[in-house]
Amino acid sequence: MSQKTFKYLHAFIFLCLGLLLVVKYLDLFPLPNWLLGVGIALGAIVFFVEGIRNRKKTS
């Protein structure tokens, strides 16, 4: 995956996670808990992959 594509994916995942949190906690419409769990899991995976990529780049 190219660096530019990964940055867009990183931003997209965290944007979606932010929207899910706003919808869930402002109770705009019913949102299943599993959907929030999937969003948080994807955000964590992207966060750790980015950390590993930066660690490899600096060493």
Z-matrix of the N, CA and C atoms (Angstrom, degrees):
N
C 1 1.436
C 2 1.530 1 108.73
N 3 1.284 2 117.65 1 134.00
C 4 1.455 3 119.62 2 -178.69
C 5 1.529 4 110.46 3 -73.53
N 6 1.311 5 115.53 4 160.12
C 7 1.459 6 121.24 5 -177.36
C 8 1.531 7 111.29 6 -63.32
N 9 1.326 8 117.56 7 -40.72
C 10 1.458 9 121.60 8 -178.69
C 11 1.532 10 110.86 9 -65.99
N 12 1.314 11 117.34 10 -42.83
C 13 1.457 12 121.68 11 178.49
C 14 1.515 13 110.55 12 -62.76
N 15 1.320 14 117.28 13 -40.96
C 16 1.453 15 120.86 14 -179.24
C 17 1.529 16 111.19 15 -65.89
N 18 1.339 17 117.38 16 -37.43
C 19 1.468 18 119.90 17 178.69
C 20 1.530 19 110.66 18 -65.62
N 21 1.340 20 117.37 19 -39.52
C 22 1.457 21 120.11 20 177.57
C 23 1.522 22 110.54 21 -66.30
N 24 1.321 23 117.75 22 -40.73
C 25 1.459 24 121.66 23 177.53
C 26 1.517 25 110.30 24 -63.41
N 27 1.314 26 117.10 25 -41.57
C 28 1.459 27 122.89 26 178.68
C 29 1.530 28 110.20 27 -59.97
N 30 1.303 29 117.29 28 -47.18
C 31 1.462 30 121.50 29 179.96
C 32 1.526 31 111.00 30 -66.79
N 33 1.328 32 117.73 31 -39.68
C 34 1.457 33 121.97 32 -178.81
C 35 1.524 34 111.26 33 -64.42
N 36 1.337 35 116.98 34 -43.32
C 37 1.467 36 120.77 35 -179.80
C 38 1.521 37 110.36 36 -62.65
N 39 1.331 38 117.94 37 -44.93
C 40 1.451 39 119.57 38 -178.06
C 41 1.526 40 112.18 39 -73.18
N 42 1.320 41 118.22 40 -28.72
C 43 1.455 42 120.89 41 173.33
C 44 1.528 43 110.45 42 -66.04
N 45 1.323 44 116.42 43 -45.42
C 46 1.463 45 120.60 44 178.04
C 47 1.528 46 110.95 45 -63.49
N 48 1.318 47 117.01 46 -40.48
C 49 1.463 48 120.71 47 178.49
C 50 1.528 49 110.47 48 -63.36
N 51 1.317 50 117.30 49 -41.33
C 52 1.457 51 120.49 50 176.98
C 53 1.515 52 112.25 51 -63.00
N 54 1.326 53 116.50 52 -42.30
C 55 1.465 54 120.06 53 177.88
C 56 1.520 55 111.68 54 -64.58
N 57 1.336 56 116.81 55 -40.51
C 58 1.463 57 120.32 56 177.34
C 59 1.524 58 111.12 57 -60.83
N 60 1.321 59 116.78 58 -42.90
C 61 1.463 60 120.19 59 179.81
C 62 1.521 61 111.76 60 -64.99
N 63 1.323 62 117.26 61 -41.40
C 64 1.470 63 120.47 62 178.98
C 65 1.523 64 110.41 63 -63.59
N 66 1.325 65 116.71 64 -45.78
C 67 1.463 66 120.84 65 -179.96
C 68 1.521 67 110.60 66 -63.19
N 69 1.323 68 117.18 67 -41.76
C 70 1.459 69 120.97 68 -176.94
C 71 1.527 70 111.72 69 -67.44
N 72 1.313 71 117.75 70 -47.07
C 73 1.450 72 119.81 71 -171.57
C 74 1.522 73 114.11 72 -88.58
N 75 1.322 74 118.47 73 -16.76
C 76 1.464 75 120.31 74 170.92
C 77 1.523 76 110.98 75 -92.58
N 78 1.335 77 115.96 76 -4.08
C 79 1.461 78 123.24 77 177.56
C 80 1.528 79 111.30 78 54.20
N 81 1.340 80 115.77 79 48.72
C 82 1.462 81 120.76 80 -179.91
C 83 1.524 82 112.02 81 -70.29
N 84 1.322 83 116.84 82 -39.81
C 85 1.459 84 122.42 83 172.92
C 86 1.517 85 107.13 84 -157.31
N 87 1.333 86 117.55 85 160.70
C 88 1.472 87 119.70 86 -177.05
C 89 1.527 88 111.72 87 -61.70
N 90 1.304 89 114.89 88 132.23
C 91 1.460 90 121.49 89 -178.93
C 92 1.526 91 107.80 90 -132.12
N 93 1.326 92 117.96 91 123.68
C 94 1.467 93 119.11 92 -179.33
C 95 1.530 94 111.16 93 -66.61
N 96 1.324 95 115.43 94 146.09
C 97 1.466 96 120.77 95 -178.69
C 98 1.520 97 112.15 96 -64.80
N 99 1.333 98 117.92 97 -31.40
C 100 1.464 99 119.66 98 -178.34
C 101 1.524 100 110.88 99 -65.86
N 102 1.342 101 117.92 100 -30.62
C 103 1.457 102 120.80 101 179.18
C 104 1.531 103 110.55 102 -67.48
N 105 1.305 104 116.59 103 -39.78
C 106 1.453 105 120.92 104 176.01
C 107 1.527 106 110.13 105 -65.46
N 108 1.315 107 117.09 106 -39.42
C 109 1.465 108 121.05 107 177.56
C 110 1.515 109 112.70 108 -62.76
N 111 1.317 110 116.78 109 -41.08
C 112 1.467 111 120.83 110 177.71
C 113 1.520 112 110.49 111 -64.97
N 114 1.325 113 117.39 112 -40.62
C 115 1.456 114 121.09 113 178.54
C 116 1.520 115 112.19 114 -63.92
N 117 1.313 116 116.75 115 -42.72
C 118 1.465 117 120.48 116 178.62
C 119 1.524 118 110.54 117 -66.38
N 120 1.325 119 117.35 118 -39.96
C 121 1.467 120 120.58 119 178.47
C 122 1.529 121 110.94 120 -63.80
N 123 1.322 122 117.97 121 -44.19
C 124 1.468 123 120.64 122 177.69
C 125 1.523 124 111.63 123 -63.10
N 126 1.320 125 116.65 124 -40.66
C 127 1.460 126 120.51 125 176.94
C 128 1.517 127 111.89 126 -61.58
N 129 1.327 128 117.15 127 -41.10
C 130 1.466 129 120.83 128 178.69
C 131 1.527 130 111.25 129 -66.47
N 132 1.317 131 117.05 130 -41.56
C 133 1.466 132 120.47 131 179.32
C 134 1.524 133 110.37 132 -62.64
N 135 1.323 134 117.24 133 -46.52
C 136 1.463 135 120.77 134 -179.98
C 137 1.528 136 110.37 135 -63.52
N 138 1.334 137 117.28 136 -40.09
C 139 1.460 138 121.58 137 179.22
C 140 1.525 139 111.07 138 -60.54
N 141 1.336 140 117.55 139 -46.88
C 142 1.458 141 120.64 140 -178.59
C 143 1.527 142 112.47 141 -70.34
N 144 1.322 143 117.57 142 -37.29
C 145 1.464 144 120.25 143 177.43
C 146 1.524 145 110.47 144 -64.02
N 147 1.325 146 116.77 145 -41.05
C 148 1.470 147 120.26 146 177.43
C 149 1.532 148 110.53 147 -63.79
N 150 1.324 149 117.27 148 -40.20
C 151 1.461 150 120.83 149 177.20
C 152 1.516 151 112.45 150 -63.10
N 153 1.314 152 117.13 151 -41.32
C 154 1.468 153 121.18 152 178.74
C 155 1.521 154 110.14 153 -66.57
N 156 1.347 155 117.31 154 -40.63
C 157 1.466 156 120.19 155 178.46
C 158 1.520 157 111.36 156 -63.66
N 159 1.330 158 117.31 157 -41.40
C 160 1.465 159 120.35 158 178.52
C 161 1.524 160 111.30 159 -68.14
N 162 1.310 161 117.06 160 -35.31
C 163 1.469 162 120.86 161 179.00
C 164 1.527 163 110.42 162 -66.12
N 165 1.336 164 116.53 163 -42.62
C 166 1.462 165 119.90 164 177.98
C 167 1.518 166 111.49 165 -66.78
N 168 1.343 167 116.71 166 -34.62
C 169 1.454 168 120.72 167 -178.47
C 170 1.531 169 111.25 168 -68.68
N 171 1.333 170 118.27 169 -37.47
C 172 1.464 171 121.38 170 -176.42
C 173 1.520 172 112.34 171 -81.56
N 174 1.333 173 119.27 172 -22.89
C 175 1.470 174 119.46 173 -178.60
C 176 1.502 175 113.53 174 -96.10
